[in-house]
Amino acid sequence: MGSVLGFPGIDPSDAAIGARLKHWREARGMSVEDLARRLDITPEEERRAEAGRSHLDSLHIGAATTALRLPLWALVSDTRAY
């Protein structure tokens, strides 16, 4: 992504995954700190991921779906995969 005035841009797919991650974390009643621990990242990295300012790789997405008891599609799509 490009930048404006030296600020890094936000990738739309990272922003969408981050918004879904925050939605499901809150729906499950899990704290940022608890989810970050389960993903083996810092709480600040977790907050940046939820804001779309950090990219979660496939291992982190898989760990998040396991921790939140979700099917994979719940973080990568708004449409059910089945």
N, CA, C and O atoms as CSV, one atom per row, in Angstrom:
chain,resi,resn,atom,element,x,y,z
A,1,MET,N,N,0.834,-1.179,0.000
A,1,MET,CA,C,0.000,0.000,0.000
A,1,MET,C,C,0.876,1.237,0.000
A,1,MET,O,O,2.004,1.217,0.491
A,2,GLY,N,N,0.355,2.288,-0.544
A,2,GLY,CA,C,1.063,3.552,-0.572
A,2,GLY,C,C,0.946,4.271,0.756
A,2,GLY,O,O,0.351,3.774,1.713
A,3,SER,N,N,1.526,5.444,0.784
A,3,SER,CA,C,1.440,6.214,2.015
A,3,SER,C,C,1.112,7.662,1.685
A,3,SER,O,O,1.313,8.127,0.564
A,4,VAL,N,N,0.608,8.352,2.682
A,4,VAL,CA,C,0.292,9.763,2.558
A,4,VAL,C,C,1.080,10.481,3.652
A,4,VAL,O,O,0.968,10.149,4.832
A,5,LEU,N,N,1.865,11.455,3.250
A,5,LEU,CA,C,2.662,12.238,4.197
A,5,LEU,C,C,3.541,11.370,5.095
A,5,LEU,O,O,3.764,11.699,6.260
A,6,GLY,N,N,4.038,10.262,4.549
A,6,GLY,CA,C,4.936,9.404,5.305
A,6,GLY,C,C,4.262,8.402,6.214
A,6,GLY,O,O,4.941,7.591,6.844
A,7,PHE,N,N,2.942,8.433,6.300
A,7,PHE,CA,C,2.238,7.452,7.124
A,7,PHE,C,C,1.938,6.226,6.276
A,7,PHE,O,O,1.493,6.359,5.136
A,8,PRO,N,N,2.173,5.041,6.810
A,8,PRO,CA,C,1.896,3.836,6.010
A,8,PRO,C,C,0.402,3.673,5.761
A,8,PRO,O,O,-0.423,4.002,6.613
A,9,GLY,N,N,0.072,3.167,4.595
A,9,GLY,CA,C,-1.323,2.911,4.262
A,9,GLY,C,C,-1.835,1.662,4.949
A,9,GLY,O,O,-1.059,0.852,5.456
A,10,ILE,N,N,-3.132,1.516,4.960
A,10,ILE,CA,C,-3.761,0.331,5.556
A,10,ILE,C,C,-4.247,-0.551,4.428
A,10,ILE,O,O,-4.985,-0.100,3.553
A,11,ASP,N,N,-3.839,-1.800,4.444
A,11,ASP,CA,C,-4.288,-2.768,3.456
A,11,ASP,C,C,-5.752,-3.098,3.752
A,11,ASP,O,O,-6.072,-3.462,4.883
A,12,PRO,N,N,-6.647,-2.980,2.771
A,12,PRO,CA,C,-8.067,-3.246,3.015
A,12,PRO,C,C,-8.342,-4.661,3.538
A,12,PRO,O,O,-9.244,-4.851,4.354
A,13,SER,N,N,-7.583,-5.640,3.082
A,13,SER,CA,C,-7.831,-7.005,3.570
A,13,SER,C,C,-7.387,-7.147,5.031
A,13,SER,O,O,-8.044,-7.841,5.807
A,14,ASP,N,N,-6.278,-6.499,5.414
A,14,ASP,CA,C,-5.861,-6.519,6.818
A,14,ASP,C,C,-6.892,-5.810,7.695
A,14,ASP,O,O,-7.182,-6.253,8.807
A,15,ALA,N,N,-7.445,-4.704,7.183
A,15,ALA,CA,C,-8.463,-3.968,7.940
A,15,ALA,C,C,-9.720,-4.819,8.131
A,15,ALA,O,O,-10.316,-4.810,9.208
A,16,ALA,N,N,-10.124,-5.553,7.095
A,16,ALA,CA,C,-11.326,-6.397,7.191
A,16,ALA,C,C,-11.107,-7.545,8.173
A,16,ALA,O,O,-11.974,-7.830,8.999
A,17,ILE,N,N,-9.960,-8.198,8.087
A,17,ILE,CA,C,-9.661,-9.298,9.013
A,17,ILE,C,C,-9.578,-8.763,10.439
A,17,ILE,O,O,-10.076,-9.391,11.374
A,18,GLY,N,N,-8.945,-7.599,10.602
A,18,GLY,CA,C,-8.835,-7.007,11.929
A,18,GLY,C,C,-10.188,-6.673,12.537
A,18,GLY,O,O,-10.415,-6.904,13.725
A,19,ALA,N,N,-11.081,-6.134,11.728
A,19,ALA,CA,C,-12.424,-5.802,12.222
A,19,ALA,C,C,-13.182,-7.064,12.636
A,19,ALA,O,O,-13.865,-7.088,13.660
A,20,ARG,N,N,-13.047,-8.115,11.818
A,20,ARG,CA,C,-13.711,-9.382,12.172
A,20,ARG,C,C,-13.106,-9.975,13.437
A,20,ARG,O,O,-13.826,-10.491,14.292
A,21,LEU,N,N,-11.780,-9.901,13.557
A,21,LEU,CA,C,-11.098,-10.424,14.740
A,21,LEU,C,C,-11.591,-9.717,15.997
A,21,LEU,O,O,-11.877,-10.366,17.003
A,22,LYS,N,N,-11.690,-8.392,15.944
A,22,LYS,CA,C,-12.174,-7.631,17.094
A,22,LYS,C,C,-13.622,-7.996,17.413
A,22,LYS,O,O,-13.982,-8.185,18.575
A,23,HIS,N,N,-14.452,-8.094,16.368
A,23,HIS,CA,C,-15.859,-8.457,16.579
A,23,HIS,C,C,-15.968,-9.785,17.318
A,23,HIS,O,O,-16.668,-9.878,18.327
A,24,TRP,N,N,-15.285,-10.804,16.827
A,24,TRP,CA,C,-15.398,-12.128,17.422
A,24,TRP,C,C,-14.743,-12.199,18.799
A,24,TRP,O,O,-15.243,-12.894,19.683
A,25,ARG,N,N,-13.626,-11.489,18.991
A,25,ARG,CA,C,-12.984,-11.482,20.311
A,25,ARG,C,C,-13.938,-10.895,21.343
A,25,ARG,O,O,-14.106,-11.446,22.431
A,26,GLU,N,N,-14.558,-9.775,20.993
A,26,GLU,CA,C,-15.508,-9.150,21.916
A,26,GLU,C,C,-16.741,-10.017,22.118
A,26,GLU,O,O,-17.247,-10.114,23.236
A,27,ALA,N,N,-17.235,-10.649,21.057
A,27,ALA,CA,C,-18.410,-11.514,21.165
A,27,ALA,C,C,-18.141,-12.710,22.078
A,27,ALA,O,O,-19.049,-13.211,22.741
A,28,ARG,N,N,-16.896,-13.158,22.107
A,28,ARG,CA,C,-16.519,-14.293,22.957
A,28,ARG,C,C,-16.119,-13.858,24.363
A,28,ARG,O,O,-15.851,-14.696,25.224
A,29,GLY,N,N,-16.079,-12.528,24.597
A,29,GLY,CA,C,-15.728,-12.029,25.923
A,29,GLY,C,C,-14.260,-12.215,26.278
A,29,GLY,O,O,-13.917,-12.352,27.452
A,30,MET,N,N,-13.401,-12.221,25.282
A,30,MET,CA,C,-11.977,-12.436,25.505
A,30,MET,C,C,-11.251,-11.088,25.489
A,30,MET,O,O,-11.568,-10.221,24.675
A,31,SER,N,N,-10.302,-10.917,26.367
A,31,SER,CA,C,-9.535,-9.671,26.413
A,31,SER,C,C,-8.460,-9.665,25.330
A,31,SER,O,O,-8.065,-10.709,24.813
A,32,VAL,N,N,-8.004,-8.466,25.006
A,32,VAL,CA,C,-6.905,-8.320,24.040
A,32,VAL,C,C,-5.677,-9.070,24.557
A,32,VAL,O,O,-4.996,-9.759,23.797
A,33,GLU,N,N,-5.406,-8.932,25.837
A,33,GLU,CA,C,-4.235,-9.564,26.425
A,33,GLU,C,C,-4.299,-11.088,26.331
A,33,GLU,O,O,-3.298,-11.740,26.035
A,34,ASP,N,N,-5.476,-11.649,26.585
A,34,ASP,CA,C,-5.621,-13.107,26.526
A,34,ASP,C,C,-5.443,-13.621,25.100
A,34,ASP,O,O,-4.750,-14.614,24.878
A,35,LEU,N,N,-6.065,-12.952,24.138
A,35,LEU,CA,C,-5.922,-13.394,22.762
A,35,LEU,C,C,-4.485,-13.218,22.282
A,35,LEU,O,O,-3.954,-14.085,21.588
A,36,ALA,N,N,-3.854,-12.112,22.644
A,36,ALA,CA,C,-2.455,-11.883,22.259
A,36,ALA,C,C,-1.568,-12.997,22.801
A,36,ALA,O,O,-0.686,-13.486,22.095
A,37,ARG,N,N,-1.792,-13.396,24.037
A,37,ARG,CA,C,-1.005,-14.487,24.631
A,37,ARG,C,C,-1.187,-15.768,23.832
A,37,ARG,O,O,-0.222,-16.491,23.584
A,38,ARG,N,N,-2.415,-16.048,23.432
A,38,ARG,CA,C,-2.688,-17.271,22.666
A,38,ARG,C,C,-2.097,-17.224,21.256
A,38,ARG,O,O,-1.805,-18.263,20.663
A,39,LEU,N,N,-1.922,-16.000,20.720
A,39,LEU,CA,C,-1.328,-15.853,19.391
A,39,LEU,C,C,0.188,-15.680,19.465
A,39,LEU,O,O,0.860,-15.624,18.435
A,40,ASP,N,N,0.722,-15.596,20.675
A,40,ASP,CA,C,2.150,-15.406,20.904
A,40,ASP,C,C,2.639,-14.082,20.302
A,40,ASP,O,O,3.691,-14.015,19.668
A,41,ILE,N,N,1.832,-13.030,20.525
A,41,ILE,CA,C,2.200,-11.678,20.124
A,41,ILE,C,C,1.934,-10.763,21.311
A,41,ILE,O,O,1.315,-11.176,22.292
A,42,THR,N,N,2.400,-9.526,21.223
A,42,THR,CA,C,2.155,-8.582,22.313
A,42,THR,C,C,0.737,-8.022,22.196
A,42,THR,O,O,0.156,-8.033,21.111
A,43,PRO,N,N,0.178,-7.534,23.301
A,43,PRO,CA,C,-1.145,-6.899,23.217
A,43,PRO,C,C,-1.162,-5.722,22.239
A,43,PRO,O,O,-2.169,-5.490,21.569
A,44,GLU,N,N,-0.063,-4.983,22.153
A,44,GLU,CA,C,0.004,-3.867,21.206
A,44,GLU,C,C,-0.075,-4.377,19.770
A,44,GLU,O,O,-0.742,-3.762,18.938
A,45,GLU,N,N,0.589,-5.483,19.467
A,45,GLU,CA,C,0.496,-6.074,18.126
A,45,GLU,C,C,-0.924,-6.529,17.833
A,45,GLU,O,O,-1.408,-6.400,16.708
A,46,GLU,N,N,-1.589,-7.061,18.851
A,46,GLU,CA,C,-2.987,-7.490,18.698
A,46,GLU,C,C,-3.878,-6.284,18.399
A,46,GLU,O,O,-4.738,-6.350,17.520
A,47,ARG,N,N,-3.675,-5.193,19.119
A,47,ARG,CA,C,-4.470,-3.981,18.868
A,47,ARG,C,C,-4.230,-3.436,17.463
A,47,ARG,O,O,-5.166,-3.011,16.787
A,48,ARG,N,N,-2.958,-3.451,17.023
A,48,ARG,CA,C,-2.650,-2.987,15.666
A,48,ARG,C,C,-3.294,-3.892,14.625
A,48,ARG,O,O,-3.776,-3.408,13.601
A,49,ALA,N,N,-3.309,-5.191,14.873
A,49,ALA,CA,C,-3.944,-6.125,13.931
A,49,ALA,C,C,-5.437,-5.841,13.843
A,49,ALA,O,O,-6.001,-5.834,12.748
A,50,GLU,N,N,-6.083,-5.607,14.977
A,50,GLU,CA,C,-7.516,-5.319,14.984
A,50,GLU,C,C,-7.813,-3.990,14.284
A,50,GLU,O,O,-8.894,-3.820,13.720
A,51,ALA,N,N,-6.878,-3.059,14.315
A,51,ALA,CA,C,-7.055,-1.761,13.658
A,51,ALA,C,C,-6.686,-1.820,12.176
A,51,ALA,O,O,-6.846,-0.833,11.457
A,52,GLY,N,N,-6.191,-2.977,11.715
A,52,GLY,CA,C,-5.801,-3.120,10.316
A,52,GLY,C,C,-4.433,-2.553,10.011
A,52,GLY,O,O,-4.074,-2.404,8.843
A,53,ARG,N,N,-3.669,-2.237,11.028
A,53,ARG,CA,C,-2.356,-1.640,10.846
A,53,ARG,C,C,-1.225,-2.654,10.947
A,53,ARG,O,O,-0.052,-2.285,10.895
A,54,SER,N,N,-1.569,-3.919,11.090
A,54,SER,CA,C,-0.580,-4.980,11.171
A,54,SER,C,C,-1.131,-6.199,10.444
A,54,SER,O,O,-2.327,-6.483,10.498
A,55,HIS,N,N,-0.248,-6.909,9.768
A,55,HIS,CA,C,-0.656,-8.085,8.998
A,55,HIS,C,C,-0.522,-9.341,9.851
A,55,HIS,O,O,0.532,-9.584,10.438
A,56,LEU,N,N,-1.570,-10.127,9.921
A,56,LEU,CA,C,-1.510,-11.423,10.580
A,56,LEU,C,C,-1.243,-12.479,9.520
A,56,LEU,O,O,-1.946,-12.547,8.512
A,57,ASP,N,N,-0.218,-13.308,9.751
A,57,ASP,CA,C,0.055,-14.367,8.789
A,57,ASP,C,C,-0.912,-15.529,9.028
A,57,ASP,O,O,-1.711,-15.507,9.965
A,58,SER,N,N,-0.825,-16.523,8.179
A,58,SER,CA,C,-1.776,-17.639,8.246
A,58,SER,C,C,-1.686,-18.404,9.566
A,58,SER,O,O,-2.692,-18.930,10.039
A,59,LEU,N,N,-0.508,-18.472,10.161
A,59,LEU,CA,C,-0.380,-19.151,11.457
A,59,LEU,C,C,-1.129,-18.405,12.555
A,59,LEU,O,O,-1.775,-19.021,13.402
A,60,HIS,N,N,-1.039,-17.074,12.538
A,60,HIS,CA,C,-1.759,-16.288,13.539
A,60,HIS,C,C,-3.271,-16.352,13.308
A,60,HIS,O,O,-4.041,-16.430,14.265
A,61,ILE,N,N,-3.691,-16.320,12.060
A,61,ILE,CA,C,-5.124,-16.426,11.766
A,61,ILE,C,C,-5.650,-17.782,12.212
A,61,ILE,O,O,-6.733,-17.874,12.789
A,62,GLY,N,N,-4.886,-18.828,11.944
A,62,GLY,CA,C,-5.281,-20.168,12.398
A,62,GLY,C,C,-5.351,-20.258,13.913
A,62,GLY,O,O,-6.283,-20.845,14.461
A,63,ALA,N,N,-4.362,-19.674,14.595
A,63,ALA,CA,C,-4.369,-19.682,16.061
A,63,ALA,C,C,-5.555,-18.886,16.609
A,63,ALA,O,O,-6.155,-19.268,17.613
A,64,ALA,N,N,-5.886,-17.779,15.944
A,64,ALA,CA,C,-7.023,-16.967,16.389
A,64,ALA,C,C,-8.333,-17.721,16.231
A,64,ALA,O,O,-9.185,-17.678,17.118
A,65,THR,N,N,-8.504,-18.415,15.101
A,65,THR,CA,C,-9.751,-19.158,14.914
A,65,THR,C,C,-9.860,-20.286,15.933
A,65,THR,O,O,-10.957,-20.591,16.402
A,66,THR,N,N,-8.739,-20.907,16.280
A,66,THR,CA,C,-8.753,-21.956,17.304
A,66,THR,C,C,-9.091,-21.363,18.667
A,66,THR,O,O,-9.941,-21.893,19.383
A,67,ALA,N,N,-8.425,-20.259,19.030
A,67,ALA,CA,C,-8.647,-19.636,20.337
A,67,ALA,C,C,-10.079,-19.137,20.494
A,67,ALA,O,O,-10.650,-19.197,21.583
A,68,LEU,N,N,-10.658,-18.642,19.394
A,68,LEU,CA,C,-12.019,-18.097,19.452
A,68,LEU,C,C,-13.088,-19.124,19.078
A,68,LEU,O,O,-14.275,-18.802,19.028
A,69,ARG,N,N,-12.664,-20.350,18.819
A,69,ARG,CA,C,-13.574,-21.447,18.438
A,69,ARG,C,C,-14.419,-21.046,17.224
A,69,ARG,O,O,-15.649,-21.065,17.264
A,70,LEU,N,N,-13.714,-20.681,16.137
A,70,LEU,CA,C,-14.367,-20.238,14.912
A,70,LEU,C,C,-13.908,-21.077,13.726
A,70,LEU,O,O,-12.803,-21.618,13.734
A,71,PRO,N,N,-14.754,-21.184,12.710
A,71,PRO,CA,C,-14.274,-21.743,11.445
A,71,PRO,C,C,-13.410,-20.683,10.758
A,71,PRO,O,O,-13.589,-19.491,11.004
A,72,LEU,N,N,-12.494,-21.095,9.917
A,72,LEU,CA,C,-11.577,-20.174,9.269
A,72,LEU,C,C,-12.295,-19.059,8.521
A,72,LEU,O,O,-11.851,-17.911,8.548
A,73,TRP,N,N,-13.400,-19.382,7.854
A,73,TRP,CA,C,-14.087,-18.365,7.052
A,73,TRP,C,C,-14.535,-17.168,7.883
A,73,TRP,O,O,-14.707,-16.078,7.338
A,74,ALA,N,N,-14.724,-17.344,9.178
A,74,ALA,CA,C,-15.241,-16.260,10.014
A,74,ALA,C,C,-14.289,-15.063,10.092
A,74,ALA,O,O,-14.735,-13.945,10.350
A,75,LEU,N,N,-12.995,-15.276,9.875
A,75,LEU,CA,C,-12.052,-14.164,9.894
A,75,LEU,C,C,-11.687,-13.667,8.502
A,75,LEU,O,O,-11.251,-12.526,8.349
A,76,VAL,N,N,-11.853,-14.491,7.506
A,76,VAL,CA,C,-11.403,-14.088,6.167
A,76,VAL,C,C,-12.537,-13.721,5.225
A,76,VAL,O,O,-12.277,-13.258,4.114
A,77,SER,N,N,-13.787,-13.912,5.630
A,77,SER,CA,C,-14.898,-13.609,4.750
A,77,SER,C,C,-16.149,-13.279,5.558
A,77,SER,O,O,-16.309,-13.737,6.690
A,78,ASP,N,N,-17.019,-12.491,4.971
A,78,ASP,CA,C,-18.315,-12.221,5.593
A,78,ASP,C,C,-19.365,-13.230,5.156
A,78,ASP,O,O,-20.500,-13.205,5.632
A,79,THR,N,N,-18.977,-14.118,4.247
A,79,THR,CA,C,-19.898,-15.120,3.698
A,79,THR,C,C,-19.506,-16.501,4.193
A,79,THR,O,O,-18.338,-16.886,4.133
A,80,ARG,N,N,-20.477,-17.230,4.676
A,80,ARG,CA,C,-20.211,-18.594,5.140
A,80,ARG,C,C,-19.634,-19.429,4.013
A,80,ARG,O,O,-20.029,-19.282,2.856
A,81,ALA,N,N,-18.700,-20.306,4.352
A,81,ALA,CA,C,-18.051,-21.147,3.356
A,81,ALA,C,C,-18.829,-22.414,3.093
A,81,ALA,O,O,-18.470,-23.184,2.202
A,82,TYR,N,N,-19.876,-22.648,3.839
A,82,TYR,CA,C,-20.694,-23.844,3.627
A,82,TYR,C,C,-22.136,-23.547,3.870
A,82,TYR,O,O,-22.979,-24.434,3.740
